[in-house]
Amino acid sequence: MINMQQLSQMLLALFIGFCGSVLFIFLHLPLPWLLGAIFTTSIAMRFEKLPIQNPKMFSAPARILIGLIIGSAFTPHILQYIPHYIISLLLVIPFTILVIFF
């Protein structure tokens, strides 16, 4: 069961994510509601004194929702652009390995 302190910490995390989304919209960056929230909450998690908490019970459903959102963006029309981005796509693999390693 969630107590009031945990609820306020989760709401603060959601508010920080919302602010990041608004910032990404203002800056015209891609996927603002996803990347903006991830960016700002990732930075906020680095501040140990900031009383925010990861809402673990929402973690699995959120991953499913994020997968659906990203997956729904891929259409057959996008396949025609693969030759233009082949080098970038191939660089994702070593980049991911480096990020996991470090």
Summary of the structure (lengths in Angstrom):
residues: 102
radius of gyration: 16.9
end to end distance: 35.2
largest distance: 52.2
contacts: 215
relative contact order: 0.09
helix: 78%
strand: 0%
